Amino acid sequence: MPRRAPPPQGRTVWAGGPRAGLVLPACGPAAAQSPKLSPEERAAICAEAEPRLKDWLAEHPIAEGTVVVATWKEVFCPETVTVKAGQKLLFVNVEKRTSHSVWFKADGRAESQRFFPDETVEQPVDLDEGEHDFICGPHPWMRGKVIVEGAKK
């Protein structure tokens, strides 16, 4: 059985049960992990993500009509987007080290593959009209919403 290194300082390891070995940050810059961020804190995080996303988009042209959502400090930016049926959603990881996924779990969709810094996940908008929540599989406190217009109910 492989030996596990002790967790880094300031981290918590769950010792038993279904989350055995899961390492969670206890404090510090990972404050964005808190599901209780205020709207102002989330807006500030997304404002930090804007120049990173702008730089990424300058190097990676995207198709017209594609709606882009960035990930930064474990927040989806923007958290809510409105799209038309048939458009594409492009999730761009502008983090420095963290991988993410996109999961429309409540819609019964499979979780996307993880996407790492400077990588993307594309989601065609083939969802029914209305609101659809999504999460990041490895960071379930990361939540977002897509409002689909013009699709069949």
Secondary structure, 3 states (H helix, E strand, C coil): CCCCCCCCCCEEECCCHHHCCCEEECCHHHHHHCCCCCHHHHHHHHHHHHHHHHHHHHHCCCCCCCEEEEEECCEEECCEEEEECCCEEEEEECCCCCCECCECHHHCCCCCCCECCCCEEEEECCCCCEEEEEECCCCCCCEEEEEEECCCC
